[in-house]
Each structure stands twice: as structure tokens, then as C-alpha cells.
Amino acid sequence: MSKGAQLLEEALSLPPTERAQLAEQILTSLDLREQSEIDVLWAQEAEERLDAFEEGRLKAVPAAEVFRGIRQSGR
């Protein structure tokens, strides 16, 4: 088994929050874009989502419902 496959297998056995943290750290290490550019893109995304919500193109889902769905899916 390759080192990458072994690491992936170990990572997939972690709890979801630890997997998410690990994924974030790996993606951050790639440094594909400057952080300021990423921040601008996230701000644009947030504005677009807010606009869509205010215009009725996006439905809000209660957090309890979202977390219940996550727990039920086993993630």
C-alpha cells in the first residue's frame, strides 16, 4: 500500500470534525491563492447567498434540521 493510500485510510477513520480540520490544513498548505484573494471570494459568496435568500431564491434551513440530517447520515 502506498504512503498516500495508507494516510487516506487513517484519515477516513477519524471523526468528522478531525477530518474537516485535517482537510483544511492540507488545502491551506497548498497555498493555491493568496489568503486575501480567498477572503474576497468568500465575501462575494456570502453576499451572493444573502442576496439569494433575500430574493427568495434560497431557502433557510434550521440548524437543528441540518445537524439532525448529518447525524442520521453517519458523517
N, C-alpha and C positions, 0 to 999 in steps of 0.2 A: 504494500500500500504506500502511495506517495505521501510525503510530508503534508502536502496541501489537503489531500483526502483525509488523512488522519486528523488534522486540525479541524477540518469541517465537521467530521463525525463528532469530535469532542465539543465543538461549539454548538452543534444542534442538540446536544444533550443538556445544555444549560437552560435555566428557567428563562422565560420570555424577556424579562427586563434585562437580564445579564446579556442575552443575545443581542438585544437592541443596543445596549451600551457598547458591546464589542463591535457591532456593525458600524456604529457611529465613529468609533475610534479608528477603525480600518479605513473608512471613507475619508475621514479627516486627514489621515496620513498620506492619502493620495495627492492632496493639495492640487486638485484639478483646476481650481479657480481661486482667486484671491478671496479671502473671507468677506471683504467689503462688497464684492460683487455678489456673493451668495446672499448676504444680508439684504441687498437691494432686491434680488429676485424673490426672496421670501416675503419682503414687504409688499411687493407687487402682487404676489399670490394671495396674501392676506386681504389686500384691498379688493381684488377681483372676487374673492369668496364673499366678502362683506357686501359688495355691490350685488352679487347674485342672490344673496339672502334677502337683502332689502327689496329687490325687484321681484321676489317670489320665484326665482329660478332654482333656488337651493332650499331644501327643507332642513330645518334643525331637528336633531335627534337628541333626546335627553341623555345625559351622560350615563345614568343608571342603565338605560337600554343598551347603550354601546358596550359598557363593561359586562353586562349580562351575556350579550352575544359573544364577546371574546371568551368569557369563561366557558360557555357552552361549546365553543369550537375547540377547546383544549389548547389554545395558543398561549 
